[in-house]
């Protein structure tokens, strides 16, 4: 009977041990906080997840473990790659996870686990989404270059990159007047450099000459995705010293000619406006003259005209005619003419 009771006690102890262990583990480590709750970024970028916690026993050594779950598969993260960095401050109890040059495969749920010899506790998790690059956003500087023969000039190109650089390429093309675009490669007068890690490329023309005149374009692509992008281009003009000297005279001459043209145009406009005013003045003067001539004369200004005509003929008693013309204004702009004829006999 006694042996039977001992076996029952041992069985109950085995059955209750997981629950007791869980309670002890919960008391050992608690208060794990993980931030941020979610992250969304473009591939090639960098993100960091923070984790803080408190422990009931500061003398016990603790450990931190980071797990990522993607497509129902969970993996443990470590410092084994140059893209993933795990760090932690034992005094502040704030471990962190940093992922550099993020890739689409870095999407998933990241969980921080903190524990010691007595048990573990987990954070609330961080959902990470990495979007694939669909636009390489190629930028090119400068927009234009104007220089003399024999000079050296450099064009720069910046762009976005992906984690897997093996499928990326950078090419330089020249669009000139001689025909279709031409790909430029390294030689004695052309130097191309590519730094995918720094998202940078350059093209240098040494000992430039007039044949280098044209438009230069930087093309960046990813062969694995059939994706490419072009810069806005750089317009290059290479002149000879004689051309530069001629342009130094042409430009001031063009400016002087423009100013002279504007001056002559202004004079012509001024004369045209003056001539357009003269007919109006002449018309006004004519109206004033008409008003003056049509004005009535004063009452005391009466003109008498006596016409005496004497005819000397053989006959003594020839008829003599006296004619008197009298003009008297009755009112303004009206004239009455009175004519009176008086016959007399001598």
C-alpha positions as CSV (number, residue, x, y, z in Angstrom):
1,X,0.0,0.0,0.0
2,X,2.8,2.3,0.9
3,X,4.6,1.6,-2.3
4,X,1.4,2.3,-4.2
5,X,1.1,5.7,-2.6
6,X,4.7,6.7,-3.4
7,X,4.1,5.8,-7.0
8,X,1.0,8.0,-7.1
9,X,2.9,10.9,-5.5
10,X,5.6,10.6,-8.2
11,X,3.0,10.6,-10.9
12,X,1.3,13.7,-9.7
13,X,4.7,15.5,-9.4
14,X,5.5,14.6,-13.1
15,X,2.1,15.9,-14.2
16,X,2.4,19.2,-12.3
17,X,6.0,19.9,-13.2
18,X,5.3,21.7,-16.5
19,X,2.8,24.1,-14.9
20,X,5.1,24.8,-12.0
21,X,8.0,25.4,-14.4
22,X,5.9,27.7,-16.5
23,X,5.0,29.8,-13.4
24,X,8.7,29.9,-12.4
25,X,9.7,30.9,-15.9
26,X,7.2,33.7,-16.0
27,X,8.4,35.1,-12.8
28,X,12.1,34.8,-13.9
29,X,11.7,37.0,-17.0
30,X,8.9,39.4,-17.7
31,X,8.0,42.7,-19.3
32,X,9.5,42.1,-22.8
33,X,8.7,45.1,-25.1
34,X,9.5,45.1,-28.8
35,X,9.4,48.2,-31.1
36,X,8.3,49.1,-33.7
37,X,5.3,46.9,-34.3
38,X,5.7,47.1,-38.0
39,X,8.2,48.3,-40.7
40,X,7.8,48.9,-44.4
41,X,10.8,49.8,-46.5
42,X,12.3,49.5,-50.0
43,X,14.8,46.9,-50.8
44,X,18.4,48.1,-50.3
45,X,17.4,50.1,-47.2
46,X,18.3,49.4,-43.6
47,X,16.0,48.8,-40.6
48,X,16.4,48.2,-36.9
49,X,14.2,46.5,-34.2
50,X,14.6,47.3,-30.5
51,X,13.8,45.0,-27.6
52,X,13.8,45.9,-23.9
53,X,12.9,43.8,-20.8
54,X,13.0,43.6,-17.0
55,X,14.1,40.6,-14.9
56,X,13.1,39.6,-11.4
57,X,16.7,38.6,-10.6
58,X,19.4,40.8,-11.8
59,X,22.2,38.4,-10.7
60,X,21.1,35.7,-13.2
61,X,22.6,35.8,-16.6
62,X,20.2,36.3,-19.5
63,X,20.3,35.6,-23.2
64,X,18.5,37.1,-26.3
65,X,17.4,35.2,-29.3
66,X,15.9,36.6,-32.6
67,X,13.7,34.5,-34.8
68,X,12.1,35.3,-38.2
69,X,9.0,33.5,-39.5
70,X,8.3,33.7,-43.2
71,X,5.8,31.5,-45.1
72,X,5.3,29.4,-42.0
73,X,9.0,28.7,-41.7
74,X,10.9,29.9,-38.6
75,X,14.6,30.5,-38.6
76,X,17.1,31.7,-36.0
77,X,19.0,34.8,-36.8
78,X,22.7,35.3,-36.0
79,X,25.7,37.5,-36.7
80,X,26.9,35.1,-39.3
81,X,26.3,37.5,-42.3
82,X,27.5,41.0,-43.0
83,X,23.9,42.2,-43.5
84,X,22.6,41.2,-40.0
85,X,23.9,42.8,-36.8
86,X,22.9,41.7,-33.3
87,X,23.8,44.0,-30.5
88,X,22.8,44.4,-26.8
89,X,23.5,46.4,-23.7
90,X,23.6,44.2,-20.6
91,X,23.3,47.1,-18.3
92,X,20.4,48.8,-20.0
93,X,18.9,45.4,-21.1
94,X,18.1,46.7,-24.6
95,X,19.1,44.3,-27.3
96,X,18.5,45.2,-31.0
97,X,18.5,43.7,-34.5
98,X,19.7,45.6,-37.6
99,X,19.4,44.4,-41.2
100,X,21.4,46.2,-43.8
101,X,20.7,46.3,-47.6
102,X,17.3,44.7,-47.0
103,X,16.0,42.2,-49.6
104,X,12.5,41.1,-50.4
105,X,13.3,37.8,-48.7
106,X,13.8,39.8,-45.4
107,X,10.1,40.2,-45.2
108,X,8.4,38.4,-42.3
109,X,7.7,38.5,-38.6
110,X,10.6,39.1,-36.2
111,X,10.3,38.1,-32.6
112,X,12.7,38.9,-29.7
113,X,13.1,36.1,-27.1
114,X,14.7,36.9,-23.7
115,X,15.6,34.2,-21.2
116,X,17.9,32.8,-18.5
117,X,18.4,29.3,-17.0
118,X,15.0,29.4,-15.4
119,X,13.0,30.2,-18.6
120,X,12.2,32.6,-21.5
121,X,9.8,35.3,-22.5
122,X,9.0,36.7,-25.9
123,X,8.3,40.1,-27.4
124,X,5.1,41.0,-29.2
125,X,6.8,40.7,-32.6
126,X,7.5,43.1,-35.5
127,X,6.0,42.7,-39.0
128,X,8.5,43.6,-41.7
129,X,7.6,44.2,-45.3
130,X,10.3,44.9,-47.9
131,X,9.0,46.2,-51.3
132,X,10.8,45.3,-54.5
133,X,12.4,48.1,-56.4
134,X,10.5,48.9,-59.6
135,X,12.2,52.2,-60.4
136,X,15.9,52.6,-60.2
137,X,15.6,56.4,-60.0
138,X,18.7,57.1,-62.0
139,X,20.1,60.7,-61.6
140,X,22.8,62.3,-63.7
141,X,25.0,65.4,-63.3
142,X,25.8,67.9,-64.7
143,X,23.0,68.6,-67.2
144,X,25.4,70.3,-69.7
145,X,29.1,70.9,-70.2
146,X,30.8,73.4,-72.5
147,X,34.6,73.2,-72.6
148,X,37.6,73.6,-74.9
149,X,39.5,70.9,-76.8
150,X,42.2,69.1,-74.7
151,X,40.2,69.5,-71.4
152,X,39.1,66.7,-69.1
153,X,35.5,66.4,-67.9
154,X,33.6,64.0,-65.6
155,X,29.9,63.0,-65.5
156,X,28.3,61.4,-62.4
157,X,25.5,58.9,-62.1
158,X,23.6,57.9,-58.9
159,X,20.9,55.2,-58.6
160,X,19.2,52.7,-56.4
161,X,20.7,49.2,-55.9
162,X,19.4,45.8,-54.8
163,X,21.0,43.3,-52.4
164,X,22.1,41.0,-55.1
165,X,24.6,43.1,-57.1
166,X,25.6,40.3,-59.4
167,X,22.7,41.0,-61.7
168,X,23.2,44.8,-61.8
169,X,25.0,46.7,-64.5
170,X,25.9,50.3,-65.5
171,X,26.5,51.4,-69.1
172,X,27.3,54.7,-70.7
173,X,26.0,55.7,-74.1
174,X,26.7,58.6,-76.4
175,X,24.1,60.0,-78.8
176,X,25.9,62.0,-81.5
177,X,25.2,63.4,-85.0
178,X,27.0,60.5,-86.7
179,X,24.2,57.9,-86.1
180,X,22.6,55.7,-83.4
181,X,23.8,55.6,-79.9
182,X,27.2,54.2,-79.1
183,X,28.2,52.3,-76.0
184,X,31.4,53.7,-74.3
185,X,34.0,51.4,-72.9
186,X,37.3,52.0,-71.1
187,X,40.2,53.1,-73.3
188,X,43.0,55.7,-73.2
189,X,40.5,58.6,-73.5
190,X,37.4,57.2,-71.7
191,X,37.4,56.0,-68.1
192,X,34.3,54.5,-66.5
193,X,34.0,53.5,-62.8
194,X,31.2,51.7,-61.0
195,X,30.6,51.5,-57.2
196,X,27.5,49.5,-56.6
197,X,28.0,49.5,-52.9
198,X,27.8,53.3,-52.9
199,X,25.2,53.5,-55.7
200,X,27.5,55.6,-57.8
201,X,29.1,55.5,-61.3
202,X,31.1,58.0,-63.3
203,X,32.4,58.6,-66.8
204,X,35.6,60.7,-67.5
205,X,36.6,62.0,-71.0
206,X,40.3,62.8,-71.2
207,X,41.8,65.1,-73.8
208,X,38.4,66.0,-75.2
209,X,38.0,67.1,-78.8
210,X,35.2,68.3,-81.1
211,X,34.2,64.7,-81.9
212,X,33.2,64.2,-78.2
213,X,30.3,66.7,-78.7
214,X,27.0,65.0,-78.1
215,X,24.6,63.7,-75.4
216,X,25.8,61.2,-72.8
217,X,23.4,59.0,-71.0
218,X,23.9,56.6,-68.0
219,X,21.9,53.4,-68.1
220,X,21.4,51.2,-65.0
221,X,19.7,47.8,-65.1
222,X,19.0,44.5,-63.3
223,X,19.2,41.6,-65.8
224,X,17.5,39.1,-63.4
225,X,14.3,41.3,-63.4
226,X,14.6,42.8,-66.9
227,X,14.5,46.2,-65.3
228,X,16.5,49.3,-66.4
229,X,16.5,53.0,-66.1
230,X,18.2,56.0,-67.8
231,X,19.6,59.3,-66.5
232,X,18.3,62.6,-68.0
233,X,21.5,62.9,-70.0
234,X,24.5,65.4,-70.1
235,X,24.9,67.6,-73.2
236,X,28.6,68.0,-74.0
237,X,29.9,70.7,-76.3
238,X,33.6,70.8,-77.1
239,X,34.9,74.0,-78.9
240,X,38.1,75.0,-80.5
241,X,39.9,78.2,-79.3
242,X,38.8,79.9,-82.6
243,X,35.2,79.0,-82.0
244,X,35.3,80.2,-78.4
245,X,36.9,83.5,-79.6
246,X,34.2,83.9,-82.3
247,X,31.4,83.2,-79.8
248,X,32.9,85.8,-77.5
249,X,32.3,88.4,-80.3
250,X,29.0,87.0,-81.5
251,X,27.2,87.2,-78.2
252,X,28.0,90.9,-77.4
253,X,27.2,91.8,-81.1
254,X,23.8,90.0,-80.9
255,X,23.1,91.9,-77.6
256,X,24.0,95.2,-79.2
257,X,22.0,94.5,-82.3
258,X,19.0,93.7,-80.2
259,X,19.3,96.9,-78.2
260,X,19.6,99.0,-81.4
261,X,16.6,97.3,-82.9
262,X,14.5,98.0,-79.8
263,X,15.6,101.7,-79.9
264,X,14.7,102.1,-83.6
265,X,11.4,100.4,-82.9
266,X,10.7,102.8,-80.1
267,X,11.4,105.8,-82.2
268,X,9.1,104.6,-85.0
269,X,6.3,103.9,-82.5
270,X,6.7,107.4,-81.0
271,X,6.6,109.1,-84.5
272,X,3.5,107.0,-85.4
273,X,1.7,108.2,-82.3
274,X,2.6,111.8,-83.0
275,X,1.4,111.6,-86.6
276,X,-1.9,110.0,-85.4
277,X,-2.5,113.1,-83.2
278,X,-2.0,115.7,-86.0
279,X,-5.3,115.1,-88.0
280,X,-7.2,115.5,-84.8
281,X,-5.6,118.9,-84.1
282,X,-6.1,120.1,-87.7
283,X,-9.8,119.2,-87.5
284,X,-10.2,121.1,-84.2
285,X,-8.5,124.2,-85.7
286,X,-10.8,124.0,-88.7
287,X,-13.9,123.9,-86.5
288,X,-12.6,126.9,-84.5
289,X,-12.0,128.9,-87.7
290,X,-15.5,128.1,-88.9
291,X,-17.0,129.2,-85.6
292,X,-15.1,132.5,-85.9
293,X,-16.3,133.3,-89.4
294,X,-19.8,132.4,-88.6
295,X,-20.0,134.6,-85.6
296,X,-22.3,137.6,-85.9
297,X,-20.8,141.0,-86.3
298,X,-21.4,143.7,-83.7
299,X,-24.5,145.8,-84.3
300,X,-22.4,148.9,-85.1
301,X,-20.4,147.2,-87.7
302,X,-22.5,147.7,-90.9
303,X,-20.9,147.8,-94.3
304,X,-22.4,150.0,-97.0
305,X,-21.4,149.7,-100.5
306,X,-22.3,152.5,-102.9
307,X,-21.9,151.8,-106.5
308,X,-22.2,154.9,-108.6
309,X,-22.1,154.4,-112.2
310,X,-22.2,157.4,-114.6
311,X,-22.8,156.9,-118.2
312,X,-21.8,159.8,-120.4
313,X,-23.6,159.5,-123.7
314,X,-25.0,161.9,-126.2
315,X,-28.3,162.3,-124.5
316,X,-28.3,164.6,-121.6
317,X,-31.0,163.0,-119.7
318,X,-29.4,159.6,-119.4
319,X,-30.6,157.5,-116.5
320,X,-28.3,157.3,-113.6
321,X,-28.5,154.2,-111.4
322,X,-27.5,154.2,-107.7
323,X,-27.0,150.9,-106.0
324,X,-26.7,150.4,-102.3
325,X,-25.8,147.0,-100.7
326,X,-26.4,146.6,-97.0
327,X,-25.4,143.6,-94.9
328,X,-26.9,143.4,-91.4
329,X,-26.7,140.3,-89.2
330,X,-29.9,139.6,-87.4
331,X,-28.5,136.8,-85.3
332,X,-25.5,134.4,-85.2
333,X,-24.8,132.4,-88.3
334,X,-27.6,134.3,-90.3
335,X,-27.0,137.0,-92.8
336,X,-29.7,139.1,-94.5
337,X,-28.8,141.0,-97.6
338,X,-30.9,144.0,-98.4
339,X,-30.6,145.6,-101.8
340,X,-32.2,148.8,-102.7
341,X,-32.2,150.4,-106.1
342,X,-33.2,154.1,-106.4
343,X,-33.5,155.6,-109.8
344,X,-32.9,159.3,-110.1
345,X,-33.1,161.8,-113.0
346,X,-30.9,164.8,-113.5
